[in-house]
Amino acid sequence: MAFSKRPIRRSALIGPWGVGAIVPFPNDESLMIAGLDAWRYNDPKPFIIKDDRLTKRLGVSELRWPPDFRENNADPQNCHLRIPAVRFPTWYYCPFCGQMKQTTYYETQPMCDAIQWSEGRKCSATGKYRKKMISERFIVICPEGHIDDFPVAEWVNHNSGHTYDPNTCKIRRSTGGASANLTGVFYQCTCGAKRSMAGATKKGSLDKISYRCKATKPWLGVSGEEPCHAKTEDLKVVLRGATNVWFADTRSSISIPVDDIATRRKIIGVLNQWFHQMNASKTNGQFNRDWVNMLAVQAGVNADELYQAFVDRANNLQTNDEVNENTSEDEYRLQEYKVLCKNSGSDAMDFHSVNHPITEYNPILHKYFKSISLVPKLRETRAFVGFSRLEPNEKTITERKKELRLGSLEDWLPAIEVFGEGIFFEFDGEQLEEWAQNSSSVQRRMDALNLAYQKSKFGQKTQGELRPEFVLIHTFAHLIINQLSFDCGYGSSSIRERIYCEKTTNNLGMYGLLIYTASGDSEGSLGGLVRQGEKGRLEDTIISAVENASWCTSDPICIQSSGQGPESLNLASCHNCALLPETCCENGNRLLDRGVVVGTLSDLNIGFFKEIRNL
């Protein structure tokens, strides 16, 4: 393990880096964050994050902040907490003479200091002034999450007529020639073999040299301890700094007041005890309101919430608030949605929302929303559960956690918590469903997007067709974030979206959107976002967002697009109108269409907010 001083923000260990990620440091240093087994805490108690809901969902005993650099005078031998890392790639070369050397993941001594780390990288062939070697830029990644050094020796000696002997052969790396592509990178062995990198990144190139995945996991220090089922043709040679080397899988949670959770459990208790009797005594399909009021008084809960719970249970909607590793993302968010739709919490708690009926706002908004909740205070917990390579893929939380550690003793996950503020939009579900179902133009537009969605890697993991309601709410989120960044002064990268709407099904009846700031620093809780959600300001923000979206500087190309962006999963959406920084969007700037919000050139009535556009 390498324990040299290389600073990194703790929040960065959740994303864009974390366990298994290659972190570039100054002076061409390249390290990979080690597994959780190697993380050490003098006393983990100060680092524990309290979030019972998320802890239960992830199936761990606790969530912890990553260690930070702090003094501990009581224990001088262990006074600094560090994030352990391993060397990767292990092939190094001298930028002056080209001599190559393969090292190990760590020094022979388990804990090496900065001097040993620096000495181990110096080239022995550059005489008195030994130059520092830098790590090889090419690596091999596997769709099952494995990663390995590029097989330099096998590549250069394949079909060369020479035999590579690791004890006597030395490899030299050189660059040059008139070409700036891979044909200008050469490897030459002292045995006489020589070959360029031309064709190394093509599909099947590793199969030609009989290379097979070794199931290498440098972050855990293991290789070949499990079989790899990936085909050799699926292995890929990439640059170590490529974006597809590591994709973080995180889970986030908005803190819910404990009082709301306790109340919900009381409601579930009443449902379990009285539902069958109440359901059998319904009149004209309606539950007896007097009985519901009586049960509410006895249980000490709100009568309206209890009545709605009976209706939800009758419609087979989610009513059980107990979460576990099998709880879906939509089911998990349903609890937050119900809290955001009402007054909840207080300034003395980590969450505080004030709900305003839409009748308090300008009548122009009455058709689109049921209520607006201002959230002057919220806490979000983000936990790192695993990663993937080559492309983002979905695995169970249990499968993800196995990638982060060797044993089962470390029953925790790294996480961070951030505080901020937000605005919650509760859409009018009846109006949304009527718009989506009754407009043939909307259905035809969704058919074009669904065709690309079903072919994509995201659509293949889900069942059913993409819902227009989800695309509308998602696109509206991007447009309103762009406008809020102008109106309230926040940078767009510090504002995030949290969508409460199912993509392909409608089992939970959620139609909500939370726009919030949770950047982890001073920019995130200044009050500007909540102030912009007040009556007299929010109307202007929404109107401006819709009007600005009615025309893009790339139109008519953008609005007439039949598919653009990653895997053609956007229709009318580009960097000039609706795309946002990656930190803002939950879906990687996918599944966006300005047309369903403001209409198209050929059909202005397709837009859900067409009345606002026509003002």
C-alpha positions in Angstrom: 0.0 0.0 0.0 1.2 3.5 -0.7 0.8 6.0 2.1 2.6 9.0 0.7 1.0 12.4 1.2 -1.4 13.0 -1.7 -4.4 15.2 -0.7 -7.9 14.4 -2.0 -11.2 15.7 -0.8 -13.3 13.2 1.2 -16.4 13.9 -0.9 -14.4 12.9 -4.0 -14.2 9.3 -2.7 -17.9 9.0 -3.4 -17.5 10.3 -6.9 -15.7 11.0 -9.2 -13.3 8.6 -7.5 -13.6 5.8 -5.0 -12.6 2.2 -4.4 -11.2 0.7 -7.6 -10.8 4.1 -9.4 -7.5 5.3 -10.8 -6.7 8.7 -9.3 -4.3 11.0 -11.2 -2.0 13.0 -9.0 0.6 15.6 -9.8 3.9 14.6 -11.3 2.4 11.9 -13.4 1.6 9.7 -10.4 -1.2 7.2 -10.8 -2.8 5.4 -7.8 -5.8 3.2 -7.3 -7.9 3.5 -4.1 -7.7 0.3 -2.1 -10.6 -1.8 -0.8 -12.5 -1.1 2.4 -10.5 -3.8 4.2 -7.5 -1.6 4.2 -9.2 1.6 5.5 -8.3 2.2 9.1 -10.1 4.3 11.7 -8.6 4.9 15.1 -12.1 5.4 16.4 -14.9 5.1 13.9 -17.6 6.7 16.1 -16.8 10.3 15.1 -17.2 9.3 11.4 -20.6 7.5 11.6 -23.4 9.1 9.6 -26.9 8.6 11.1 -29.4 7.6 8.4 -31.5 4.6 9.4 -33.5 4.4 6.2 -30.5 4.3 3.9 -28.6 2.0 6.3 -31.4 -0.5 6.2 -31.7 -0.3 2.4 -28.0 -0.9 1.9 -28.0 -3.8 4.3 -25.1 -2.6 6.4 -24.6 -1.8 10.1 -23.4 1.8 9.5 -22.3 4.5 7.1 -19.1 6.3 7.6 -17.4 9.4 6.4 -14.1 8.6 4.7 -11.1 9.1 7.0 -9.6 12.6 7.0 -6.2 13.9 8.0 -6.2 14.8 11.7 -3.9 14.8 14.7 -4.1 12.4 17.5 -1.6 13.2 20.2 -2.6 10.3 22.4 -1.3 7.9 19.8 1.8 9.3 18.0 2.4 6.0 16.1 -1.0 6.3 14.4 -1.7 10.0 14.5 -2.7 10.4 10.9 -5.7 8.8 9.2 -5.1 8.0 5.6 -6.8 6.6 2.5 -4.7 3.6 1.4 -3.9 3.1 -2.3 -2.0 0.7 -4.6 0.2 1.3 -7.6 -1.6 0.9 -10.8 -0.7 0.5 -13.6 2.4 -1.5 -12.5 4.3 -0.9 -15.8 6.4 2.2 -15.7 8.6 3.9 -18.3 11.2 6.6 -18.4 10.1 9.6 -20.5 13.8 10.2 -21.4 15.4 6.9 -22.2 12.2 4.8 -22.6 13.3 2.0 -20.4 10.4 0.1 -18.9 10.0 -1.5 -15.5 7.2 -3.5 -13.9 6.7 -3.0 -10.2 4.2 -4.5 -7.7 1.0 -3.0 -6.3 2.9 -2.0 -3.2 6.4 -1.9 -1.7 7.9 -5.0 0.0 7.3 -3.1 3.3 3.5 -2.9 3.9 3.7 0.8 4.8 6.2 2.8 2.8 6.8 6.5 3.3 7.0 9.3 0.7 10.8 8.9 0.2 10.6 5.1 -0.5 7.7 5.8 -2.9 9.7 8.4 -4.9 12.9 6.3 -5.0 11.0 3.3 -6.3 10.0 5.2 -9.4 13.5 6.5 -10.5 15.0 5.2 -13.7 18.3 3.3 -13.1 19.5 3.9 -16.7 19.8 7.7 -16.7 23.1 7.9 -14.8 23.8 10.4 -12.1 20.6 12.4 -12.6 18.0 9.7 -12.3 14.8 10.6 -13.8 11.4 9.8 -12.4 9.5 7.1 -14.3 5.8 7.5 -15.2 3.1 4.9 -15.4 2.1 3.3 -18.7 -0.9 4.9 -20.3 -2.6 1.8 -21.6 -4.6 -0.7 -19.6 -7.1 -3.5 -20.1 -10.6 -3.4 -18.6 -13.2 -6.1 -18.4 -17.1 -5.8 -18.4 -17.1 -7.8 -15.1 -15.2 -5.1 -13.3 -11.7 -6.5 -13.6 -8.7 -4.4 -14.6 -5.2 -5.3 -15.6 -2.0 -3.9 -17.1 -1.7 -3.9 -20.8 0.2 -7.1 -21.7 3.3 -5.3 -23.1 5.5 -8.4 -23.3 2.9 -10.6 -24.9 2.0 -7.8 -27.4 5.5 -7.0 -28.6 6.7 -10.6 -28.9 3.6 -12.0 -30.6 4.5 -13.6 -34.0 8.0 -12.0 -33.7 10.0 -15.1 -33.8 11.6 -14.3 -30.5 11.0 -15.6 -27.1 10.5 -13.3 -24.1 12.5 -14.1 -21.0 11.4 -11.8 -18.0 14.8 -12.4 -16.4 17.0 -11.2 -19.2 14.7 -9.2 -21.6 14.3 -5.5 -21.2 11.6 -3.5 -23.0 12.0 0.0 -24.2 9.1 2.4 -25.1 9.5 5.1 -27.7 7.3 7.6 -29.4 7.8 9.5 -32.6 7.3 9.5 -36.3 5.0 11.6 -38.4 1.8 10.2 -37.0 0.3 11.3 -33.7 -1.9 8.2 -33.4 -1.1 4.7 -32.0 1.3 3.9 -34.8 3.7 6.3 -33.3 4.0 4.4 -30.0 6.6 1.6 -30.2 7.8 -1.2 -27.8 11.2 -2.8 -28.5 12.6 -5.7 -26.6 16.3 -6.5 -26.2 15.6 -9.9 -27.8 14.9 -8.1 -31.1 11.1 -8.0 -31.1 9.5 -4.6 -32.0 5.9 -3.6 -32.4 3.8 -0.5 -32.4 0.4 0.0 -30.6 -1.4 0.1 -34.0 -4.6 -1.9 -33.8 -4.4 -2.6 -30.0 -7.7 -0.8 -29.2 -9.6 -2.7 -31.9 -12.1 -5.3 -30.9 -10.6 -8.8 -30.7 -7.0 -7.5 -30.6 -6.3 -9.2 -27.3 -7.7 -12.5 -28.6 -5.1 -12.5 -31.4 -2.3 -12.7 -28.8 -4.2 -15.3 -26.7 -4.7 -13.0 -23.8 -7.4 -14.0 -21.3 -8.8 -12.0 -18.4 -7.0 -12.9 -15.2 -9.8 -11.6 -13.0 -7.4 -9.1 -11.5 -8.6 -6.8 -8.7 -5.6 -4.5 -7.8 -7.7 -2.6 -5.3 -8.0 -5.8 -3.3 -4.5 -7.1 -4.3 -5.9 -10.4 -5.8 -5.7 -12.0 -9.2 -7.2 -15.2 -10.6 -9.1 -16.1 -7.4 -12.4 -16.2 -9.3 -13.3 -17.2 -12.8 -14.1 -14.5 -15.3 -17.0 -15.2 -17.6 -16.4 -12.3 -20.0 -15.5 -13.1 -23.6 -12.0 -12.1 -24.7 -13.5 -10.1 -27.5 -15.3 -8.0 -24.9 -12.1 -6.9 -23.2 -11.0 -3.5 -24.1 -7.7 -1.6 -24.3 -8.1 2.0 -23.1 -6.2 4.9 -21.7 -6.0 4.8 -17.9 -7.7 8.2 -17.8 -10.6 7.2 -20.1 -14.1 7.9 -18.8 -15.2 4.3 -19.2 -12.6 2.9 -16.8 -14.8 3.5 -13.7 -18.4 4.3 -13.1 -19.6 5.0 -9.5 -22.8 3.4 -8.2 -24.2 5.6 -5.4 -27.4 5.7 -3.5 -28.8 8.8 -2.0 -31.5 9.6 0.6 -33.3 12.7 1.8 -33.6 12.8 5.6 -37.2 12.2 6.8 -38.3 13.5 10.2 -38.5 10.8 12.8 -42.0 11.9 13.7 -43.3 11.3 10.2 -41.8 7.8 10.2 -43.5 7.0 13.5 -46.8 8.4 12.3 -46.6 6.3 9.1 -46.0 3.2 11.1 -49.1 3.9 13.2 -51.1 4.2 10.0 -49.7 0.9 8.7 -50.7 -0.7 12.0 -54.3 0.5 11.6 -54.4 -0.7 8.0 -53.2 -4.2 8.9 -55.8 -4.5 11.6 -58.9 -2.9 10.0 -58.5 -3.0 6.2 -60.5 -6.1 5.5 -63.4 -5.0 7.6 -63.4 -1.5 6.2 -63.1 -2.8 2.6 -66.0 -5.2 3.1 -68.2 -2.3 4.4 -67.6 0.1 1.6 -70.6 2.0 0.2 -70.6 2.9 -3.5 -66.9 2.0 -3.6 -66.1 4.5 -0.9 -64.7 3.8 2.6 -66.9 5.0 5.5 -65.4 8.3 6.4 -66.9 8.4 9.9 -65.2 5.1 10.7 -61.9 6.3 9.4 -62.2 9.5 11.5 -62.8 7.4 14.6 -59.8 5.1 13.9 -57.7 8.2 13.3 -58.6 9.6 16.7 -57.8 6.4 18.4 -54.4 6.0 16.7 -53.5 9.7 17.0 -53.0 10.2 13.3 -54.3 12.6 10.6 -57.7 11.4 9.3 -57.1 12.5 5.7 -53.8 10.6 5.6 -55.4 7.5 7.1 -58.2 7.6 4.5 -55.7 8.0 1.7 -53.8 5.0 3.0 -57.0 2.9 2.9 -57.5 4.0 -0.7 -53.9 3.2 -1.6 -54.1 -0.2 0.0 -57.3 -0.9 -2.0 -55.6 0.1 -5.2 -52.6 -2.1 -4.4 -50.3 0.9 -4.0 -47.2 0.8 -1.7 -48.1 1.3 1.9 -45.3 -0.6 3.7 -42.6 1.8 4.7 -40.1 -0.9 5.9 -37.1 -0.8 3.5 -34.5 -3.5 2.7 -32.0 -4.3 0.0 -34.8 -5.4 -2.3 -36.7 -2.1 -2.0 -36.8 -0.4 -5.4 -35.7 3.2 -5.9 -39.2 4.3 -6.6 -40.6 2.6 -3.5 -37.8 4.1 -1.5 -38.6 7.6 -2.7 -42.3 7.3 -2.1 -41.7 7.9 1.6 -39.9 11.2 0.8 -42.6 12.2 -1.7 -45.4 11.9 0.9 -43.4 14.0 3.4 -42.6 16.7 0.8 -46.3 17.0 -0.1 -47.2 18.4 3.3 -45.8 20.6 6.1 -43.2 18.6 7.9 -40.2 19.0 10.2 -38.9 22.2 11.7 -35.8 24.4 11.7 -34.6 22.5 14.7 -34.5 19.3 12.6 -32.5 18.2 9.6 -35.6 18.6 7.4 -38.2 21.3 7.2 -40.8 21.7 4.4 -43.7 24.3 4.2 -46.4 23.3 1.8 -48.4 25.9 -0.1 -51.5 25.0 -2.1 -51.3 26.1 -5.7 -54.3 28.4 -5.1 -51.9 30.8 -3.3 -50.0 31.3 -6.6 -51.0 33.0 -9.9 -53.9 31.2 -11.6 -51.6 30.6 -14.6 -50.0 27.7 -12.6 -53.2 26.2 -11.3 -53.6 23.8 -14.2 -50.2 22.3 -13.9 -49.5 21.8 -10.2 -51.3 20.8 -7.0 -49.0 22.4 -4.5 -45.5 23.9 -4.0 -43.4 23.1 -1.0 -40.6 25.3 0.1 -37.8 23.4 1.8 -35.6 25.8 3.7 -33.6 23.0 5.2 -32.8 19.4 4.1 -30.0 16.8 4.6 -29.0 14.4 1.9 -26.9 11.3 2.5 -24.9 9.9 -0.5 -23.4 6.4 -0.1 -21.0 4.6 -2.3 -22.0 1.0 -2.9 -19.9 -0.1 -5.8 -18.7 0.5 -9.4 -18.7 -0.8 -12.9 -16.4 -0.6 -15.9 -16.8 -0.2 -19.6 -20.4 1.0 -19.2 -22.8 1.6 -16.3 -24.7 -1.5 -15.3 -27.2 -2.5 -12.8 -26.5 -5.0 -10.1 -28.1 -5.7 -6.7 -26.7 -3.9 -3.7 -25.4 -7.2 -2.3 -23.4 -7.9 -5.5 -22.0 -4.4 -5.5 -20.8 -4.6 -1.9 -18.8 -7.7 -2.6 -16.6 -5.7 -5.0 -15.4 -3.4 -2.3 -13.9 -5.8 0.2 -12.3 -9.2 0.5 -14.1 -10.4 3.7 -17.4 -9.8 5.4 -16.0 -8.3 8.6 -16.2 -4.7 7.3 -20.0 -4.2 7.5 -20.1 -0.5 6.5 -20.0 1.7 3.4 -18.4 5.1 2.8 -20.8 8.0 2.6 -21.1 11.8 2.9 -23.9 14.0 4.1 -24.6 17.5 2.7 -27.1 20.2 3.7 -29.1 22.5 1.5 -32.5 23.9 0.5 -35.0 23.3 -2.2 -38.3 23.7 -4.0 -40.7 20.8 -4.4 -43.2 20.8 -7.3 -46.2 18.5 -6.9 -47.7 18.1 -10.3 -51.4 17.6 -11.0 -51.5 13.9 -11.8 -54.9 14.0 -13.4 -53.9 16.7 -15.9 -50.6 14.9 -16.6 -52.3 11.6 -17.3 -55.0 13.2 -19.4 -52.4 15.0 -21.5 -50.3 11.9 -22.0 -53.1 9.6 -22.9 -55.4 11.7 -25.0 -52.9 13.3 -27.3 -51.9 11.2 -30.3 -49.1 13.6 -31.0 -47.5 12.9 -27.6 -47.8 9.1 -28.2 -46.1 9.3 -31.6 -43.3 11.4 -30.2 -42.8 8.9 -27.4 -42.8 6.1 -29.9 -39.7 7.6 -31.5 -37.9 8.0 -28.1 -39.0 4.5 -27.0 -37.5 2.9 -30.1 -34.1 4.3 -29.0 -34.8 3.5 -25.4 -35.6 -0.2 -25.9 -32.4 -0.6 -28.0 -30.2 1.1 -25.3 -28.5 -0.5 -22.4 -30.8 1.4 -20.1 -34.0 0.2 -21.7 -33.0 -3.4 -21.9 -32.8 -3.5 -18.0 -36.4 -2.4 -17.6 -39.8 -3.6 -18.7 -42.4 -1.5 -20.3 -42.4 1.6 -22.4 -41.1 5.0 -21.3 -43.8 7.2 -19.9 -44.4 10.7 -21.3 -45.0 12.0 -17.8 -41.5 11.1 -16.7 -39.9 12.7 -19.8 -41.9 15.9 -19.2 -41.0 16.2 -15.5 -37.3 15.4 -16.2 -37.1 18.0 -19.0 -38.9 20.6 -16.9 -36.4 20.0 -14.2 -33.5 20.9 -16.5 -35.2 24.0 -17.9 -36.1 25.3 -14.4 -32.6 24.6 -13.1 -31.2 26.6 -16.0 -33.5 29.5 -15.2 -33.0 29.4 -11.4 -29.2 29.7 -11.9 -29.9 33.0 -13.5 -32.6 34.2 -11.1 -31.1 33.3 -7.7 -27.4 33.4 -8.5 -26.5 29.7 -7.8 -24.2 28.0 -10.3 -26.1 25.4 -12.2 -23.6 22.7 -11.1 -24.6 23.3 -7.5 -28.3 22.6 -8.1 -29.6 19.0 -8.4 -32.8 17.3 -9.4 -34.6 14.5 -7.7 -37.5 13.1 -9.7 -40.5 11.4 -8.0 -42.1 9.6 -11.0 -41.8 6.1 -12.3 -40.2 5.7 -15.8 -42.2 2.8 -17.2 -45.0 2.0 -14.7 -47.6 3.9 -12.6 -47.9 1.7 -9.5 -47.2 4.5 -7.0 -48.9 7.5 -8.4 -46.0 9.9 -7.8 -45.7 13.1 -9.8 -43.2 15.3 -8.1 -39.9 17.1 -8.6 -37.5 18.4 -6.0 -35.0 21.0 -7.1 -32.4 21.5 -4.4 -28.9 22.6 -3.5 -26.6 20.2 -1.7 -23.1 21.0 -2.8 -21.3 20.3 0.5 -19.9 23.8 1.0 -21.2 27.3 1.7 -22.9 27.5 -1.7 -26.0 25.5 -1.1 -27.8 26.9 2.0 -27.8 30.7 1.3 -31.6 30.9 1.1 -31.8 32.1 -2.5 -33.5 29.0 -3.9 -36.3 29.1 -1.3 -36.8 32.8 -1.7 -37.2 32.3 -5.5 -40.0 29.8 -4.8 -42.2 32.3 -3.0 -45.4 33.7 -4.5 -44.7 36.4 -7.1 -41.3 35.1 -7.9 -41.8 31.5 -8.8 -44.4 32.4 -11.5 -41.9 34.6 -13.3 -39.2 31.9 -13.1 -41.5 29.2 -14.6 -42.8 31.5 -17.4 -39.2 32.6 -18.3 -38.1 29.0 -18.3 -40.9 27.9 -20.7 -40.4 31.0 -22.9 -36.6 30.4 -23.2 -37.2 26.8 -24.1 -39.5 27.7 -26.9 -36.5 28.5 -29.1 -33.0 27.1 -29.1 -30.1 28.6 -30.9 -29.7 25.3 -32.7 -33.2 25.3 -33.9 -34.7 24.1 -36.2 -32.1 21.3 -36.1 -32.6 20.7 -32.4 -36.4 20.7 -32.3 -36.7 18.5 -35.4 -34.2 16.0 -34.2 -35.2 12.3 -34.3 -32.5 11.4 -31.8 -29.4 12.9 -30.3 -27.1 12.6 -27.3 -25.8 9.3 -25.8 -27.5 6.4 -27.6 -29.9 8.9 -29.2 -31.9 9.0 -26.0 -32.8 12.7 -26.4 -35.1 14.3 -28.9 -35.2 18.1 -28.8 -32.4 18.6 -26.2 -28.9 19.9 -26.7 -26.2 21.9 -24.9 -27.8 25.1 -26.0 -31.1 24.5 -24.4 -31.7 21.7 -21.9 -28.4 19.8 -21.0 -26.9 20.4 -17.6 -23.6 19.6 -15.8 -23.3 15.9 -14.9 -23.6 16.7 -11.2 -27.2 18.0 -11.7 -28.8 15.1 -13.6 -29.8 11.7 -12.3 -30.0 10.2 -15.8 -26.8 11.3 -17.4 -28.5 13.9 -19.5 -30.7 11.3 -21.1 -34.4 11.0 -21.7 -35.0 14.7 -22.5 -37.4 16.3 -24.9 -38.2 20.0 -25.1 -41.1 19.2 -27.5 -43.3 17.7 -24.8 -42.8 20.9 -22.7 -43.3 23.7 -25.2 -44.5 21.9 -28.4 -42.8 21.5 -31.8 -42.8 23.7 -34.9 -45.4 21.5 -36.6 -47.6 21.0 -33.5 -47.5 23.7 -30.7 -50.3 22.0 -28.9 -48.2 19.0 -28.0 -46.5 20.9 -25.2 -47.9 20.4 -21.7 -47.2 24.1 -20.9 -48.6 25.4 -24.2 -50.8 28.0 -22.4 -47.7 29.6 -20.7 -45.9 29.7 -24.1 -48.8 31.5 -25.7 -48.9 34.3 -23.1 
